[in-house]
């Protein structure tokens, strides 16, 4: 195999399809986990800000 082999040569055949599907599903779940963390942090920050707001207004 030459040193300047194309990256696409690693994703050939059924094994390449399995590798690509694993990579894509990993990316999808990482994005979902990231969004879940953003929602959780946003909720906690909003709760802290509501607790600090004066109630007399």
CNS distance restraints for C-alpha pairs under 8 A (distance, minus, plus):
assign (resid   1 and name CA) (resid   5 and name CA) 6.84 0.50 0.50
assign (resid   5 and name CA) (resid   9 and name CA) 7.17 0.50 0.50
assign (resid   6 and name CA) (resid  10 and name CA) 7.95 0.50 0.50
assign (resid   7 and name CA) (resid  11 and name CA) 7.79 0.50 0.50
assign (resid   8 and name CA) (resid  12 and name CA) 7.30 0.50 0.50
assign (resid  10 and name CA) (resid  16 and name CA) 6.59 0.50 0.50
assign (resid  11 and name CA) (resid  15 and name CA) 7.19 0.50 0.50
assign (resid  11 and name CA) (resid  16 and name CA) 3.71 0.50 0.50
assign (resid  11 and name CA) (resid  17 and name CA) 6.55 0.50 0.50
assign (resid  11 and name CA) (resid  19 and name CA) 7.12 0.50 0.50
assign (resid  11 and name CA) (resid  20 and name CA) 7.09 0.50 0.50
assign (resid  12 and name CA) (resid  16 and name CA) 4.68 0.50 0.50
assign (resid  12 and name CA) (resid  17 and name CA) 7.12 0.50 0.50
assign (resid  13 and name CA) (resid  17 and name CA) 6.38 0.50 0.50
assign (resid  14 and name CA) (resid  18 and name CA) 6.31 0.50 0.50
assign (resid  15 and name CA) (resid  19 and name CA) 6.23 0.50 0.50
assign (resid  16 and name CA) (resid  20 and name CA) 6.12 0.50 0.50
assign (resid  17 and name CA) (resid  21 and name CA) 6.09 0.50 0.50
assign (resid  18 and name CA) (resid  22 and name CA) 6.10 0.50 0.50
assign (resid  19 and name CA) (resid  23 and name CA) 6.22 0.50 0.50
assign (resid  20 and name CA) (resid  24 and name CA) 6.13 0.50 0.50
assign (resid  21 and name CA) (resid  25 and name CA) 6.02 0.50 0.50
assign (resid  22 and name CA) (resid  26 and name CA) 6.05 0.50 0.50
assign (resid  23 and name CA) (resid  27 and name CA) 6.30 0.50 0.50
assign (resid  24 and name CA) (resid  28 and name CA) 6.26 0.50 0.50
assign (resid  25 and name CA) (resid  29 and name CA) 6.19 0.50 0.50
assign (resid  26 and name CA) (resid  30 and name CA) 6.09 0.50 0.50
assign (resid  27 and name CA) (resid  31 and name CA) 6.21 0.50 0.50
assign (resid  28 and name CA) (resid  32 and name CA) 6.30 0.50 0.50
assign (resid  29 and name CA) (resid  33 and name CA) 6.08 0.50 0.50
assign (resid  30 and name CA) (resid  34 and name CA) 6.10 0.50 0.50
assign (resid  31 and name CA) (resid  35 and name CA) 6.19 0.50 0.50
assign (resid  32 and name CA) (resid  36 and name CA) 6.17 0.50 0.50
assign (resid  33 and name CA) (resid  37 and name CA) 6.22 0.50 0.50
assign (resid  34 and name CA) (resid  38 and name CA) 6.26 0.50 0.50
assign (resid  35 and name CA) (resid  39 and name CA) 6.21 0.50 0.50
assign (resid  36 and name CA) (resid  40 and name CA) 6.20 0.50 0.50
assign (resid  37 and name CA) (resid  41 and name CA) 6.11 0.50 0.50
assign (resid  38 and name CA) (resid  42 and name CA) 6.02 0.50 0.50
assign (resid  39 and name CA) (resid  43 and name CA) 6.16 0.50 0.50
assign (resid  40 and name CA) (resid  44 and name CA) 6.30 0.50 0.50
assign (resid  41 and name CA) (resid  45 and name CA) 6.10 0.50 0.50
assign (resid  42 and name CA) (resid  46 and name CA) 6.08 0.50 0.50
assign (resid  43 and name CA) (resid  47 and name CA) 6.16 0.50 0.50
assign (resid  44 and name CA) (resid  48 and name CA) 6.23 0.50 0.50
assign (resid  45 and name CA) (resid  49 and name CA) 6.17 0.50 0.50
assign (resid  46 and name CA) (resid  50 and name CA) 6.12 0.50 0.50
assign (resid  47 and name CA) (resid  51 and name CA) 6.20 0.50 0.50
assign (resid  48 and name CA) (resid  52 and name CA) 6.38 0.50 0.50
assign (resid  49 and name CA) (resid  53 and name CA) 6.27 0.50 0.50
